[in-house]
Amino acid sequence: MSLLFEPLTLRATTLPNRLVLPAMVTRLSGEDGHVNDDIRERYVRFARGGVGLAVVEAMAVHGSKSGPLLRISSDELKPGLTDLAARMHDAGPGKVAPQIIHFLKISRSGWRQTIDMLSLDEIDAIVEAYGAAARRARECGFDAVELHMAHAYTLSSFLSRMNARKDDYGGSLENRLRLPIRVLHRVRAEVGADFTVGVRFVGDECIRNGYTTVDAGPIAVRLAQEGADWISLSAGGKFEDARRIEGEPLYPYTGYSGDRCMPSHAYPDGANLYIPEAVRAALRARGLSTPVVAAGKLGTVELAERVLERGQGDLVGMARALLADPDLPRKWREGREDRVVRCVYGNVCKALDENFKRVDCTLWPKKLGQAPMSDDVIAPAWPDGGAGLSADVRRGNVLLRWAAATDNEAVYGYQVFRAEEPPAGGAPLLTHHASVRGVSTRYEDTRVMGGATYRYAVRPYDLAGNRGPMSEPVTASVPSAS
């Protein structure tokens, strides 16, 4: 069995597999912070797909205004959270944990509150708020809780090398860890020794004068020694290099550090794997077996398995890949990788979040609002059974034509596969060669050599990324230049 689908125990919680949905903002809740139908539908959909651990988007531990964001700051919010946890448990075998967060004030004028403005009494209140929120998480039936110590927010700002407070909470690494450790201790006191508590922080701030994995290793070691049951790692997402837009509040994912937090198609797959690899090595060097969650553009089963096999992480986090296709875990487990709606890392979801709009995926059918249920998906089909592909040689190029495929949604495009016939004969391996988007049913291959024979096939895909069957292959022989 693949390492991805081996169970893993985190204190009192056993995950059915090693796939994790990291917390990601959806902008689906109202400004009152209550769970609503859209939130329930989104997260039940994730649970139904079979992810091992679903970390529900950041929930505020305090009552500050912040737009559409879930909250866990008072007991009046518990009924909705209890219902959400129960529905997710009913939908799938995975475990569920809310991520709890504290953030400072920010305004459209460009002003933002910073940690040096906090009094000691306000710091004490943050500690108490985290403890109370974690207690509510347990009372609501969640399996665990994750403490948000990442990106541009309060606890991360204390951990940062940019923390210049002149008291016991700033300067040295020991002082910068003081508040996060106080929070961890308070949470443990509230939830007890038999409840699972994870931590997420950045392993590389990706800003000038910020900390790197050199500091992240010791931070993880201390958090693990103080009782963290898993360490989830991210990168960047800081205010320090955020792009300023007049009349809008700063969004911490617009600068270079924001790009590193959510690597786009411009970055290689697994762009941030150096972080969990270094942090995990630091933990193991100190004799600590605390599991590490790797994340950052890990969208293929081959890459996810390699992370585990090479010891770059113990769990694989994939937010955008699961947004595109919540059924990804089930499809991978069943060996149906070719049926996965693959994230293209265009970061449309990130742009929606930046503009305070509901976060959907551009690969979903238009106006659906949620990922389609896989049982309801109809893949594109060929009207002629796939026998209609033709190949003609014209002016030294190969022109392919085919009949348009049909689908219950619009056909979004076609994948063209090609292989060069080996001189000794045999069946060549068709590999992806090009993509044709839109309604066009032709492709001219200009990258051919005279004297060679090529085999082609075409495959349609729809707006939801569902791929139809491969056409029957055709061959074309390109004459040698005279």
C-alpha positions in Angstrom: 0.0 0.0 0.0 1.2 3.5 -0.8 2.6 5.4 2.2 0.0 8.1 1.5 -2.8 5.8 2.6 -1.1 4.5 5.8 -2.7 5.7 9.0 -0.8 8.0 11.4 -1.5 8.7 15.0 -1.2 12.2 16.5 -1.6 11.8 20.2 -5.3 10.9 20.7 -6.2 11.2 17.0 -5.5 8.6 14.3 -5.7 9.9 10.7 -6.8 7.4 8.0 -4.2 8.7 5.6 -1.4 11.2 5.2 -3.3 13.8 3.1 -4.1 17.1 4.8 -6.3 20.0 3.8 -4.5 23.0 5.2 -6.7 25.9 6.4 -7.7 28.2 3.6 -10.0 31.2 3.6 -13.2 30.7 1.7 -15.0 34.1 2.3 -18.2 32.1 2.6 -19.2 33.1 6.2 -21.0 36.2 7.1 -19.4 39.0 9.1 -21.1 37.7 12.2 -18.7 34.7 12.1 -21.4 32.0 12.2 -21.3 28.8 10.3 -23.8 29.0 7.4 -25.1 26.7 4.6 -22.3 27.6 2.2 -19.6 26.8 4.9 -21.3 23.5 5.7 -21.5 22.5 2.0 -17.9 23.4 1.3 -16.4 21.4 4.2 -18.7 18.4 3.9 -17.6 18.2 0.3 -13.9 18.1 1.5 -14.8 15.4 4.1 -16.7 13.3 1.6 -13.6 13.2 -0.7 -11.6 11.3 1.9 -8.9 13.6 3.1 -7.1 12.4 6.2 -7.2 15.7 8.1 -9.3 18.6 7.2 -8.2 21.8 8.9 -11.1 24.2 8.7 -10.3 27.8 7.8 -8.9 30.2 10.4 -11.4 31.1 13.1 -10.9 34.3 15.1 -10.4 33.8 18.8 -11.4 37.4 19.5 -14.2 39.7 18.4 -12.4 42.3 16.2 -14.1 43.1 12.8 -12.5 41.5 9.8 -15.1 41.0 7.1 -16.4 37.4 6.3 -14.4 35.2 8.7 -15.5 32.3 10.9 -15.2 32.9 14.6 -14.8 30.8 17.7 -14.7 33.7 20.1 -17.9 33.1 22.1 -20.1 30.3 23.2 -23.0 31.6 21.0 -21.0 30.3 18.0 -20.8 26.7 19.3 -24.1 25.3 17.9 -23.0 26.0 14.3 -19.5 24.7 14.9 -20.9 21.6 16.6 -23.1 20.9 13.6 -20.2 21.5 11.2 -18.0 19.0 13.0 -20.8 16.4 13.1 -21.7 16.7 9.4 -18.0 16.4 8.4 -17.6 13.3 10.5 -20.7 11.8 9.0 -19.4 12.5 5.5 -16.1 10.8 5.6 -13.5 8.9 7.7 -11.1 11.8 8.1 -10.5 13.9 11.2 -11.4 17.5 11.5 -9.6 20.4 13.3 -10.3 24.1 13.3 -7.4 26.5 12.9 -7.7 29.3 15.5 -6.1 32.7 14.9 -5.5 36.1 16.4 -4.8 39.1 14.2 -4.2 42.8 14.8 -6.2 45.8 13.5 -5.7 47.1 10.0 -7.4 49.9 8.0 -8.0 51.0 4.4 -5.9 54.1 5.1 -2.8 52.0 5.2 -2.5 52.1 9.0 -2.0 48.8 10.8 -1.5 47.8 14.4 1.8 46.2 15.1 2.9 44.0 18.0 5.0 46.7 19.6 1.7 48.6 20.3 0.4 45.7 22.5 0.4 46.2 26.3 1.3 43.3 28.6 -2.4 43.1 29.6 -3.4 42.8 25.9 -0.8 40.0 25.5 -2.3 38.2 28.5 -5.8 38.6 26.9 -4.5 36.9 23.7 -3.3 33.9 25.7 -6.7 33.6 27.4 -8.5 34.0 24.1 -6.6 31.1 22.5 -7.2 28.9 25.5 -11.0 29.6 25.5 -11.2 29.0 21.8 -9.4 25.7 22.0 -11.7 24.6 24.8 -14.7 25.4 22.6 -13.2 23.4 19.7 -13.1 20.3 21.9 -16.6 20.9 23.3 -17.9 21.2 19.7 -16.7 17.8 18.8 -13.6 18.5 16.7 -10.8 16.0 16.8 -8.0 18.5 17.2 -7.1 22.1 17.0 -4.4 23.9 15.0 -2.8 27.1 16.4 -2.2 29.7 13.6 1.3 31.0 14.1 2.0 31.7 10.5 2.1 34.5 7.9 1.3 38.1 8.8 -0.7 37.5 12.0 -0.1 38.1 15.7 1.8 35.0 16.8 3.9 34.9 13.6 4.8 38.5 14.2 6.2 37.7 17.6 8.2 34.8 16.1 9.6 37.0 13.4 13.1 38.4 13.3 11.4 41.8 12.6 10.0 41.7 16.2 11.8 44.6 17.8 10.0 44.8 21.2 12.2 45.9 24.0 10.8 43.7 26.7 10.7 39.9 27.3 8.7 39.4 24.2 11.1 40.7 21.6 14.7 40.5 20.4 16.2 37.1 21.1 14.7 33.9 19.7 13.9 32.8 23.2 12.0 36.0 23.8 10.2 35.8 20.4 9.1 32.3 21.3 7.7 33.4 24.7 4.1 34.3 23.6 3.6 31.3 21.2 4.8 29.0 24.0 2.5 30.7 26.6 -0.4 30.2 24.1 0.5 26.5 23.6 0.6 25.9 27.4 -2.7 27.7 28.0 -4.4 25.7 25.2 -3.0 22.4 26.7 -4.3 23.4 30.1 -7.8 24.0 28.6 -8.1 21.0 26.4 -6.3 18.4 28.6 -3.6 15.9 27.9 -5.8 13.7 25.7 -6.6 16.2 23.0 -4.5 16.8 19.9 -3.0 20.2 19.3 -1.1 21.2 16.1 0.9 24.3 15.2 1.3 26.0 11.8 4.1 28.5 11.3 6.3 29.7 8.5 9.7 28.0 8.0 11.0 30.9 5.8 9.7 34.4 6.1 10.9 35.2 2.6 11.4 38.9 3.4 14.5 41.0 3.9 16.0 40.4 7.4 13.4 37.8 8.1 14.2 34.4 9.5 14.9 31.3 7.4 15.1 27.6 8.1 18.1 28.3 10.3 15.6 29.7 12.9 12.7 27.5 11.9 14.5 24.3 13.0 15.0 25.6 16.6 11.4 27.0 16.7 9.9 23.7 15.7 12.1 21.9 18.3 10.9 24.1 21.1 7.2 23.9 20.0 7.5 20.1 19.8 9.2 19.9 23.2 6.4 22.1 24.7 3.6 19.7 23.4 2.8 20.4 19.7 1.5 17.2 18.2 2.2 18.2 14.6 4.1 21.0 12.9 2.6 22.3 9.7 4.9 24.5 7.6 4.3 27.4 5.2 6.3 30.2 3.8 6.1 34.0 3.6 2.8 35.8 3.5 4.0 38.9 5.2 2.9 42.5 5.4 6.5 43.8 5.1 6.6 43.4 1.3 2.9 43.6 0.6 1.9 45.8 -2.4 0.1 48.9 -1.3 -3.2 49.8 -3.1 -4.7 53.2 -2.3 -7.9 52.9 -0.3 -7.5 49.2 0.4 -6.1 47.4 3.4 -2.8 45.7 2.9 -3.1 42.1 1.7 -0.1 40.1 2.9 0.1 37.8 -0.1 0.9 40.3 -2.9 4.6 40.7 -2.6 7.4 38.1 -3.1 6.7 36.5 0.3 3.1 36.1 -0.8 4.2 34.4 -4.0 6.2 32.0 -2.0 3.3 31.3 0.3 1.1 30.1 -2.6 3.5 29.2 -5.4 1.9 29.8 -8.8 2.4 28.0 -12.1 5.6 30.1 -12.5 7.3 28.1 -9.7 8.4 24.5 -9.9 6.3 21.8 -8.2 7.3 21.4 -4.6 8.9 24.8 -4.5 8.9 25.0 -0.7 10.0 21.4 0.1 13.4 22.7 1.4 11.4 24.0 4.4 9.8 20.8 5.8 12.9 18.8 4.9 15.2 21.1 7.0 12.7 21.4 9.9 12.0 17.6 10.0 15.8 17.0 10.0 16.2 19.4 13.0 13.4 17.6 14.9 14.9 14.1 14.3 18.4 15.3 15.2 17.0 16.1 18.7 15.2 12.8 19.0 11.7 14.2 18.3 9.3 12.2 16.2 6.7 15.0 15.8 5.1 14.7 12.4 5.7 17.5 9.9 3.2 18.7 7.3 4.8 19.6 4.0 2.9 22.0 1.7 3.4 24.3 -1.3 2.3 23.2 -4.8 2.2 19.4 -4.2 -0.4 18.4 -6.6 0.5 15.0 -8.1 0.4 11.6 -6.5 4.0 11.0 -7.6 5.3 14.1 -5.9 3.2 13.4 -2.7 4.6 9.9 -2.4 8.1 11.1 -3.0 7.8 13.6 -0.1 7.0 10.7 2.2 9.6 8.3 0.8 12.4 10.9 1.0 11.6 12.1 4.5 10.7 15.6 3.4 7.5 15.4 5.5 5.2 12.9 7.3 2.0 14.4 5.9 1.2 16.2 2.6 -0.8 19.4 2.6 -2.5 20.5 -0.5 -5.1 23.3 -0.3 -5.5 24.4 -3.9 -5.3 20.9 -5.3 -8.2 19.8 -3.0 -10.2 23.0 -3.8 -10.0 22.0 -7.5 -11.0 18.4 -6.7 -12.1 17.4 -3.2 -12.3 13.8 -4.4 -8.6 13.7 -5.1 -7.8 11.4 -2.1 -10.4 8.9 -3.1 -9.3 8.9 -6.7 -5.7 8.5 -5.8 -6.5 5.6 -3.4 -8.5 3.9 -6.2 -5.7 4.3 -8.7 -7.8 6.8 -10.8 -5.2 9.6 -11.0 -6.3 10.3 -14.6 -9.7 11.3 -13.3 -8.4 14.0 -10.9 -9.3 17.6 -11.8 -5.8 18.9 -11.7 -5.1 22.4 -10.2 -3.3 24.5 -12.7 -2.0 26.9 -10.0 -3.3 30.0 -11.8 -4.1 31.5 -8.4 -7.5 32.8 -9.3 -8.6 31.6 -5.9 -5.9 33.8 -4.3 -7.1 36.8 -6.3 -10.7 36.2 -5.1 -9.5 36.2 -1.5 -7.5 39.4 -2.1 -10.7 41.1 -3.3 -12.8 39.7 -0.4 -14.9 37.6 -2.8 -16.0 34.1 -2.2 -13.2 31.7 -3.0 -14.1 29.3 -5.8 -12.1 27.4 -8.4 -12.0 28.5 -12.0 -12.0 24.8 -13.0 -15.4 24.2 -11.6 -18.5 24.4 -13.9 -19.6 28.0 -14.1 -22.0 29.3 -11.5 -21.9 26.0 -9.5 -20.3 27.6 -6.4 -18.9 24.3 -5.2 -16.9 21.4 -6.7 -19.2 19.1 -8.6 -19.9 15.7 -6.9 -17.9 13.1 -8.7 -21.0 10.9 -9.0 -22.7 13.6 -11.0 -19.8 14.2 -13.4 -20.2 13.4 -17.0 -16.9 13.3 -18.9 -16.7 14.5 -22.5 -17.4 11.9 -25.1 -16.6 11.4 -28.8 -19.6 11.4 -31.2 -17.9 8.8 -33.4 -16.3 6.7 -30.6 -13.0 8.4 -31.1 -12.4 7.1 -34.6 -12.6 10.5 -36.3 -9.0 11.8 -35.9 -7.2 12.4 -39.2 -3.6 13.4 -39.9 -2.3 15.0 -43.1 1.2 16.2 -44.0 1.2 19.7 -45.4 4.3 21.8 -46.3 6.4 19.7 -43.9 3.9 20.0 -41.0 1.3 17.6 -39.7 -2.3 18.9 -39.6 -4.6 17.0 -37.2 -8.5 17.3 -37.5 -11.2 15.7 -35.3 -14.9 15.8 -34.6 -16.0 18.0 -31.7 -16.6 16.1 -28.5 -19.8 16.6 -26.4 -20.3 17.2 -22.7 -23.0 18.3 -20.3 -20.8 21.3 -19.6 -18.9 23.1 -22.4 -15.9 21.3 -23.7 -12.9 23.5 -22.6 -10.3 22.0 -24.9 -8.3 19.1 -26.2 -5.0 17.5 -25.2 -2.8 16.4 -28.1 -0.5 13.4 -27.5 2.4 12.4 -29.8 5.0 9.8 -30.1 7.7 9.3 -32.7 7.7 5.8 -34.2 10.9 4.0 -33.3 12.9 2.8 -36.4 12.8 -0.8 -35.1 9.1 -0.8 -34.7 7.1 -1.5 -31.6 4.5 0.6 -29.7 5.8 4.1 -28.9 4.7 5.7 -25.7 2.3 8.6 -26.3 3.1 11.7 -24.2 1.3 15.1 -23.9 2.5 17.3 -26.7 0.2 20.3 -26.8 -3.2 21.7 -25.7 -5.9 23.2 -27.8 -8.4 25.4 -25.9 -11.8 26.5 -27.0 -13.9 25.2 -29.9 -11.1 24.5 -32.3 -10.9 20.9 -33.6 -7.6 21.1 -35.4 -4.0 21.4 -34.5 -0.9 21.9 -36.8 2.2 20.3 -35.5 5.2 22.4 -36.7 7.7 20.6 -34.5 8.3 17.6 -36.8 11.4 16.3 -38.6 11.6 15.0 -42.2 12.0 11.3 -42.5 10.2 10.6 -39.2 6.9 8.9 -38.5 4.6 10.2 -35.7 1.7 8.7 -33.9 -1.0 11.0 -32.5 -4.1 10.8 -30.3 -6.4 13.5 -28.9 -8.3 13.7 -25.6 -11.1 16.2 -24.7 -11.6 17.9 -21.3 -14.4 20.0 -20.0 -14.7 23.2 -17.8 -14.5 21.1 -14.7 -11.2 19.4 -15.8 -12.9 16.0 -16.5 -11.1 14.2 -19.3 -12.8 12.0 -21.8 -11.4 8.9 -23.5 -8.4 9.0 -25.8 -9.2 9.0 -29.5 -8.0 6.1 -31.7 -4.4 6.9 -32.7 -3.4 7.9 -36.2 0.1 8.0 -37.8 1.7 10.5 -40.2 5.0 10.1 -42.0 6.9 13.3 -42.8 8.9 13.1 -46.1 12.6 13.8 -45.9 13.7 17.2 -47.4 14.8 16.8 -51.0 
